[in-house]
């Protein structure tokens, strides 16, 4: 794990520092989780998953060497989890095969426009499908 002690810039929930990292790599900024969203030369920008409250320019940044993943199993069905895959309900820890969370962003201009109504039975959703 790589640990850095100097943050160059804090802007909103984005921090920038000089580091070696890879795109979408996870990092701990103090005790807050972040992910690499931009790399320009030696400058790495991280987006914190939460507020930068309590983060200063000398907060430790530890790169974790992995991307975001969650454990997948049948035990996940019906559970309430955090973005990191941790249970937020009163149920037990979710154990399963770790799977990366990634995917391509869908360009709304290039996707096929839906032309068939799919009834969900939920009025607040169906009203937008018509």
Secondary structure, 3 states (H helix, E strand, C coil): CEEECCCCEEECCEEEEECCCCCCCEEEECCEEEEEEEEECCEEEEEECCCCCCCCCCCCEEECCCCCEEEECHHHCCCCECCCCCECCCCCCCCCEEEECCCCCCCCCCCCCCCCCCCCCCHHHHHHHC
